[in-house]
Amino acid sequence: MSQSQSVLTINAGSSSIKFALFDASGESQRTITGQLERIGTPESAIAWRTKDQSDMQRQPLGAKTSQAAVEPFVRWLDAQVGRAAIQAVGHRVVHGGPTYWQPTRATPEVIAELRRLSPLDPKHLPAEIDLIEAFSQHLPSVPQVLCFDTAFHATLPRVAKLLPLPRRYDQAGLQRYGFHGLSCESVVRQLGSVLPIARTWRSG
């Protein structure tokens, strides 16, 4: 594969990390999709396919944690597209609290604030922060952009955000945020492309 400019996207789960590479030199076409699967087990592997393949390829990963998986994954990226080809890394982040919801560049200040907000989602947010920092270590010159899953619902009216709790908890950031926002946004966009067809079908 030629070493064209690429953008890497990361969607971390509890035992797997989904990823995709997009060609950043043209129309942002997806060139590779895959995942780091079964992390923490002897069967951990990098599984991927290119846009021209229907079958998945696999390569042993040998990582006990998501953080530990980053180093062999970056080596794999280097073999696939060249480390220098990676122009940016985009992360799906579950929570940005009341401060962060728009796409945000990862900086030490942002990471510190996310760590402070970790009690809002202790199951996911700390692990996502650790993963971001691991990528910073192994791709130190590559900018990382955080895309928050709360973004789609960030414009909810205040009455919808308030929980039936004393107001001091709301002031501390405990409110209804809405989740799976990136998925909701994708569904809405796809639905928008289908609706004209649906209206034509109904009128016929």
C-alpha positions in Angstrom: 0.0 0.0 0.0 1.4 3.4 -0.9 2.3 5.7 2.0 -0.4 8.3 1.4 -1.6 10.6 4.2 -3.9 8.8 6.6 -6.2 9.6 9.5 -6.6 6.9 12.2 -9.9 6.6 14.1 -10.1 4.7 17.4 -13.2 3.4 19.2 -12.2 1.7 22.4 -14.3 -1.0 24.1 -13.8 -3.1 27.2 -11.9 -5.9 25.5 -11.4 -4.6 22.0 -10.4 -1.5 20.1 -12.1 -0.8 16.7 -10.1 1.2 14.3 -10.2 2.6 10.7 -7.8 4.3 8.4 -9.0 7.0 6.1 -7.1 8.4 3.1 -6.6 12.1 4.1 -5.2 13.1 0.7 -8.5 13.0 -1.2 -12.1 12.4 -0.3 -11.4 10.7 3.1 -12.2 7.2 1.8 -11.8 4.4 4.3 -8.9 2.2 3.3 -8.6 -0.2 6.2 -11.0 -1.3 8.9 -10.4 -3.7 11.8 -10.0 -4.2 15.5 -7.7 -5.3 18.2 -9.6 -8.2 19.6 -9.6 -10.4 22.7 -7.2 -8.1 24.4 -5.9 -9.8 27.6 -6.3 -13.3 26.3 -3.8 -15.6 24.5 -5.9 -15.2 21.4 -5.5 -11.5 21.2 -5.0 -10.4 17.6 -5.1 -7.5 15.1 -7.9 -8.3 12.6 -8.3 -6.2 9.5 -9.5 -5.9 6.0 -8.7 -3.4 3.3 -11.3 -1.8 1.1 -10.5 -4.4 -1.7 -10.8 -7.4 0.6 -13.9 -9.3 1.8 -12.0 -11.6 4.2 -10.4 -10.6 7.5 -6.7 -11.0 8.0 -5.3 -11.6 11.4 -2.0 -11.2 13.2 -1.2 -12.2 16.8 -1.2 -9.2 19.2 0.0 -10.6 22.5 -1.2 -7.7 24.6 -2.6 -8.0 28.2 -4.1 -4.5 28.3 -5.3 -1.9 25.8 -2.4 0.3 26.7 0.1 -2.5 26.0 -1.6 -3.2 22.7 -0.7 0.3 21.3 3.0 -0.4 20.8 2.5 -3.6 18.6 -0.4 -1.8 16.8 1.8 1.1 15.9 4.4 -1.3 14.6 1.6 -2.9 12.5 0.6 0.6 11.2 4.2 1.3 10.3 4.2 -1.9 8.2 0.9 -1.2 6.5 1.0 2.5 5.7 4.2 3.9 7.3 4.2 5.6 10.7 4.9 8.9 9.0 1.7 8.7 7.0 -0.5 9.1 10.1 -1.5 12.7 10.1 -4.0 12.6 13.0 -5.7 10.2 15.4 -9.4 10.6 16.2 -10.8 9.1 19.4 -14.4 8.4 20.4 -14.6 9.5 24.0 -17.6 8.6 26.1 -17.8 11.7 28.2 -16.6 15.3 28.3 -18.8 16.5 31.1 -20.4 20.0 30.8 -17.2 21.5 29.4 -16.2 19.4 26.4 -18.6 18.2 23.7 -17.3 19.6 20.5 -14.2 17.9 18.8 -11.3 18.9 20.9 -7.5 18.6 20.5 -6.0 16.4 23.2 -3.7 18.5 25.4 -2.4 18.0 29.0 -5.0 20.4 30.3 -7.9 18.6 28.5 -6.6 15.2 29.8 -6.4 16.5 33.3 -10.0 17.8 33.2 -11.2 14.4 31.8 -9.4 12.6 34.6 -11.3 14.9 37.1 -14.5 14.0 35.4 -13.8 10.2 35.5 -16.3 9.6 38.3 -19.1 10.5 35.8 -18.2 7.3 33.9 -15.7 5.3 35.9 -16.1 2.2 33.7 -15.1 3.8 30.4 -13.4 7.2 30.8 -10.2 6.2 32.7 -9.4 3.5 30.2 -10.0 5.8 27.2 -7.7 8.4 28.8 -5.0 5.8 29.3 -5.3 4.8 25.6 -5.0 8.4 24.5 -1.9 8.8 26.5 -0.4 5.6 25.1 -0.9 6.9 21.6 0.7 10.1 22.6 3.7 8.1 23.8 4.1 6.1 20.6 3.0 8.8 18.1 4.3 11.9 20.0 4.2 14.2 17.0 0.7 13.2 15.8 -2.2 15.4 16.9 -5.1 13.6 18.6 -8.7 14.8 18.4 -11.3 13.8 20.9 -14.9 13.3 19.7 -17.4 13.1 22.5 -20.3 10.7 22.6 -22.4 13.4 24.4 -22.1 15.9 21.5 -25.4 15.0 19.8 -27.5 15.7 22.9 -25.5 18.7 24.0 -28.2 21.2 22.9 -30.9 19.5 25.0 -33.0 22.2 26.8 -32.0 22.7 30.4 -35.2 21.2 31.7 -34.3 18.0 29.9 -30.8 17.9 31.4 -31.9 18.4 35.0 -32.1 15.3 37.2 -34.5 15.1 40.2 -31.6 15.8 42.6 -30.5 18.8 44.7 -29.1 21.6 42.5 -25.6 21.3 44.0 -25.2 18.0 42.1 -26.1 19.7 38.9 -23.5 22.4 39.6 -21.0 19.6 40.1 -21.7 18.3 36.6 -24.2 15.5 37.5 -26.9 15.9 34.8 -28.6 14.1 32.0 -26.1 14.1 29.1 -27.4 11.6 26.6 -25.1 9.0 25.1 -24.4 7.1 21.9 -24.4 10.5 20.3 -21.9 9.7 17.5 -24.1 6.7 16.5 -27.2 8.8 16.6 -25.6 11.4 14.4 -24.6 8.7 11.9 -28.2 7.3 11.8 -29.7 10.7 11.3 -27.3 11.5 8.4 -28.0 8.1 6.7 -31.8 8.6 7.3 -31.6 12.0 5.6 -30.1 10.4 2.5 -32.9 7.7 2.5 -35.9 9.9 3.2 -36.2 11.4 -0.4 -36.4 7.9 -1.7 -39.0 7.0 0.9 -41.1 10.0 0.0 -41.0 9.0 -3.7 -42.0 5.5 -2.8 -44.9 6.6 -0.6 -46.2 9.1 -3.2 -46.1 6.3 -5.9 
